[in-house]
Amino acid sequence: MDNTNSSKMRAYQKQKNKEEMQKHLISFGLMIVLTIIAFAVVATGAMDKIFVIPVLVVLATIQVAFQFYYFMHMKDKEHGMPATMIYGGIWAALLTLAALGVISWW
């Protein structure tokens, strides 16, 4: 009975690891595509210069989200405190940028 249970656990863990690796590879592929898009936007000059920076910021934000979610394992339940610290840091950075923007605009 114990041997059957152990083999089921190994099979389950193997399947879970396989699914996790597939998600990592898909995420990595998407990040490569986003990087190629960013290079193409800059290299071809297909967009007006005023739109290039916002597009690059959006692409970079998507890549950071992929990095946090998949490669830094923020989707896992055990990472509650690190996720809180990272999101708090992002919030503080956004508030700082907003304050600097208001100060320099004023």
Summary of the structure (lengths in Angstrom):
residues: 106
radius of gyration: 20.6
end to end distance: 73.8
largest distance: 73.8
contacts: 220
relative contact order: 0.06
helix: 90%
strand: 0%
